[in-house]
Amino acid sequence: MKRSAAHLQVIVITGASDGIGAELAVQLAARHRSSLALVLAARNEERLQMVARTCKRYGSACLIVRTNVASESECKHLIRSAVEQFGGIDILINNAGRTAQASFTERRDLGWHQELMRVNYWGSVWCTHAALPHLRESRGKILTIGTHASLTGVAGASAYSASKAALSAFYQCLRDELCGSGVAVLMAYPHNVATHLQDHAFLSTGVLGASGRGSRLMPASECALRILHGMEKNQSRIMLRRTDRLTHWLYLLAPRFANRLQRLWHREADDTTQQGNSLHPHH
């Protein structure tokens, strides 16, 4: 399908069935209404249908593509489907991800560590590689949802932090490679967001389950709002809180002091967990 002169803005969102991805889709639809075409991707087609119904109420066009980003072929199929349906892509939002909460010393098998890398790192890389020719043509944007944990490190989340740190390094390099191409490469670093991501976390046993720490959580709706604000301003690094920016610079300028603060924060968070708070979103 060829794009007309008055084409819709086409935005592909992975992990769009819940949490930050769903909020991004709905808020984009509310802003752009009938001038927007959304391509919503995730494994849970039923939840995608619910998100799509909400977006369609604002007049936005929606295409649902059931996608497991741990599969390269499914990532390619997603991008191909978007282009066939709408003629191109203007923005790719890599949001799909999975978390893990386990001390490295407690791990019995590292097979799930590889799976985490496939989802968190390769899933975004495969989608980006397939979409890049179309984004060059549209002079579009790549927005990837990382995590603040990739910048500072989080005790008990070495696999998760490492997978997201690899992602952060990849897009920093890609940003330089695409300099002058017209394609903007952006990355958001949310921290402590209230989503259901932790319900599908890998635990120390290697099985999926709900992990347990939570305090000072940001609602997913507020997180999405701040990410979109950063995207509109073409911020290469989107930090959602002033304290996140401060912590990042503190790690660069005074790493030993920052590590002490991080350990103190985690001790306080562990106390919260023991008092009965079972929510641990780690986006």
Protein Blocks (a to p, Z undefined) as FASTA:
>chain_A
ZZdfkbccddddehklgcjllmmmmmmmmmnmmmbccddddfblmlmmmmmmmmmmnopa
cddddddfkbmklmmmmmmmmmmmnopafbdcdfbdcdddddfklpmbfklmmmmmmmmm
mmmmmmmmmmmmmmmmnopaddddddfklmnopghilmmmmmmmmmmmmmmmmmmmmgon
lpacdddddehiadfklmmcccfkopacddfbdehiacfklmmmmmmmmmmnopabacfb
fklmmmmmmmmmmmmlmmmmmmmmmmmmmmmmmnopabdcdZZ
